[in-house]
Amino acid sequence: MSTIPARRRPLSLQVNGVAHGPIDVPEDMMLVDVLHEYLGLTGTRFGCGQGECRACTVIVDDERGPREVRSCITGAHYFDGKRIRTVEGHARRDDAGTIVELSPVQQAFLDHFSFQCGYCTPGFVNAATVLLERLRKAPISNDQVEDTISEALNPHLCRCTGYVRYYQAVKALVLATPGLVKGGLVEGGKERAP
């Protein structure tokens, strides 16, 4: 019995600021597989395979701003011509490619020991990054901080049940980052009068 080979077509996209393509990719291949098999970027995790756990989340940057997209249920060709970011693209690197500084979200997660096995961490990093970028453009009031963080992180699942520390890290980072919360300057994670 013979099988019919999958149809292929070219895919071009920008990942973490680097242009890739055209790459000849099967039409039915999901982005997570392209990242792993063609680009060697294995930080994006394949978890449930149904888009429920969100370990596979990548960031798409377009005219609507940064947004999360689940790469295990979204075909690679949806991303043709688009700019995306994976967890590998957040830390600052030197010319040799060595990490010299973690992103604020990554550092906050380390400072708060936010993960256990770490499998879900890339999805949480991307969700928190999108949240911070959104708040830079549209700051919230202090009384909205907890609900806003919950809304951003609640769709992400952690099998180790490490949610509390993820939430604590993001809350501390939001409160410590000037300009994200309306109504005063932030110092040491606490709001003070101007």
N, C-alpha and C positions, 0 to 999 in steps of 0.2 A: 504494500500500500504506500503510495507516495503522498507527500504533503505539499501543499502549495506554499511556496516561499512568500513571506510577508512583503507587501509592496513597500518600497522605500522612496523617500523624497528628501531633498536637501533641507537642512535646518540651520539657520544662522541666528545667534543671539549673543547678548553681552552678559557675562557672568562675573560679578565682582569687579567690574570695570575693564574686563578683558574680552575682546571680540573673539567669538568662536564660530567657525563655519565658513562656507557651507559644509555641513557634516551630513553624510548620507545615512538617514535614520529610518527604521521601520515606521510606517504611518501609525501603528497602534501602540507605539512605545510611550510609556509615561516619562515625565521629566526626571523623576528620581532615578530611573534606570539610565537615562542619558548622562546625568551628573556622575553616577557611579561608574558606568561601563565605558563611556567615551571621554569624559573629562577628568576622571580620577578624583572627583570631589565626593568623598564618602561621609562628610559631616552631616548631611541631610539624611535623616533616618527613615527607613521603611519599617513602620510599626504594624498597624492593623491592616493596611492595604485597602481600607475603605474610607479614608479621610476623616475618621472619627477621632483618632488620638492626636493628630496634628503634629506628630514628631517629624513629619515630612515637609513642614511649612517652609516656604521660601518667600522672599519679599520681591514683589514686582514694583518697579518704579516707572510710572507713566504720568500722563497729564492729570490724572485723578490724585496723584500723590502716592506715597508708599502704601502698599496693601499686602496682606497675607494671601497666599495661594497654596493649596495643598497639592504637592507635586506627585503624590502616589495615585491620585485619581484624575489628574489633569494631563492630557496628552501633550507630549513634548512640542508638537507643532503649534499648539496654542501660543507658545512662547516665541514663535518665530518673529524676529525683528524687535523683540522686547529686551529691556534691561532688568536683570534679576540680581538679587543678592542671596548668598547662602551664608551659613554660619562661618565659613572660612573667610569671608570678606569683611568681617567687622574689626578685627584687631589691626593695629597699624604695624606695617612691616618696613624694614630697611631695604636698601637696593638689592641686597643678597637674598631677600625673602624671609629673613629671620624676624619673628615677632618681637617687637620692641615695646609695645604697649597694648594692653587689652582695651576693648571698648568699655565705656562706662557701665553698660549692662553686664558684660562679662565680669568685670571687676567687682561689681556689686554682688553678683551671684557667688563669686569666690569668697568675698568678705563675709557673707551671711551663710556660708556652707549650704547653699540652696539646693543642692542635688545629692542624690545617693548614687544610683547606678549611672546616671548621666544620659541615659538613652533618650529621654524626652527633652533634654536641655536645649538642643538646637532650635526646636520649635518655640520654647519659652523665650530664648534669646531673641529670636526674630519677632515674636509678639510684643515683647517689651520694647524693642527697638522701634517698631512701628508706632507704639503708644507714645514714646518720648518724642518722636519726630512730629506726630500729630499735635501733641501738647505745645511744642515750640510755636506752632502756627495758631493754635487756639487754646490758650491757657484756661484752666478751670479754677473754680473757687475751692478753697480748702475743704469745704463740706462735701465736695464731689470726689475727692481723691480716692477714697476706698471703693466707692461704687464704680468709678471709671477703671480702676485697676482690675477689679473683679470682672467687669465686662470684657476687658481685653484678654485676661488670662483664663477665665472659666472654660472656654471651649477646649483648652489643652489638657490632656490627661497625663498623669504621672502614676505609673504602676507602683512606685515606692511610697506613694502618698506624701510626697515632700512639698505639698502646696504651700504650707504656711511660710516656709523660708523663701520660696519664690516671691510670694506676695510681700513679705517683709522687706526683701531686697529692693523690689521695684518701688514700694512706698518710700523707703528711705532715699532712694535715688531721685524720685520725683520731688520730694520735699527739699532735697539738698541742691537741686539744679535750679539756678535762678531763671525766672521767666516762665516756668511751667505752671505755677500756681499763682493766681491773682491775689492781690491784697497784702503786699508787704515783701520785704527782702527776706531771703532765706539764709540762715547762718547755722551751720552744724545740724541741719535737718529740722530746725524749728523756726517757725515763722516769727518775725518780730516786726514791730511798727517801723515805718519808714522814717 
